[in-house]
Amino acid sequence: MYLRGTMFKKLDDMFTGERKSLIVSYGFLAFFGAFGVHRFYLNKPCTGVVYALTGGILGFGIFYDFFMMPFHVIGANRHNQ
């Protein structure tokens, strides 16, 4: 039971921690972009749901996020300060 709680604590820390990582964001975009995981990671749950329901807005949103990711990360880190 303790191991399970620790695992969820680490996942919770990764998604709600103070600083967001550009490398982690690109990793989520590359592997789970169509599901919007990178949007949830950057504290944008509304667009995360939209991406999940539309397949990353039919792929165009993923292409857009590839170039805009540094700005999304900067914005998320500013918001967390």
C-alpha positions in Angstrom: 0.0 0.0 0.0 2.8 2.4 0.8 4.5 1.8 -2.6 1.2 2.6 -4.4 0.8 5.9 -2.4 4.4 6.8 -3.1 3.9 6.2 -6.8 0.8 8.5 -6.9 2.6 11.1 -4.9 5.5 11.2 -7.5 3.0 11.5 -10.3 1.1 14.2 -8.5 4.4 16.1 -7.9 5.3 15.8 -11.6 2.0 17.4 -12.7 1.6 20.0 -10.0 5.2 20.8 -9.1 6.7 24.2 -9.1 8.7 24.3 -12.3 7.7 22.7 -15.6 10.4 21.1 -17.8 10.7 21.8 -21.6 12.2 18.3 -22.1 9.3 16.6 -20.3 6.8 18.7 -22.2 8.3 17.7 -25.5 8.3 14.0 -24.4 4.6 14.2 -23.6 4.0 15.9 -26.9 5.9 13.3 -28.9 4.4 10.2 -27.3 1.0 11.4 -26.0 0.3 14.6 -28.0 -3.0 13.3 -29.5 -4.3 12.7 -25.9 -3.4 16.2 -24.7 -1.1 15.0 -21.9 1.3 17.8 -22.5 -1.5 20.3 -22.0 -2.5 18.7 -18.7 1.1 18.8 -17.6 1.3 22.6 -18.3 -1.8 23.2 -16.3 -4.1 23.7 -19.3 -6.8 21.1 -18.6 -9.5 22.6 -20.9 -7.3 22.4 -24.0 -6.1 19.0 -22.7 -9.7 17.7 -22.9 -10.2 19.3 -26.3 -7.0 17.6 -27.6 -8.1 14.2 -26.1 -11.5 14.4 -27.8 -10.2 15.6 -31.2 -6.9 13.7 -31.5 -4.8 16.8 -31.0 -7.2 18.9 -33.1 -6.7 16.5 -36.0 -2.9 16.8 -35.7 -2.7 20.5 -36.4 -2.6 21.4 -32.7 0.3 19.0 -32.2 2.2 20.7 -35.1 1.5 24.1 -33.6 2.6 23.0 -30.1 5.9 21.7 -31.4 6.9 25.2 -32.2 5.1 27.0 -29.4 6.2 24.6 -26.6 8.9 26.9 -25.1 6.4 29.7 -24.8 3.9 27.4 -23.1 6.5 26.2 -20.6 7.6 29.8 -19.8 3.9 30.8 -19.3 3.3 27.8 -17.0 6.4 28.6 -14.9 5.4 32.3 -14.6 1.9 31.2 -13.5 3.4 29.0 -10.8 5.5 31.7 -9.2 
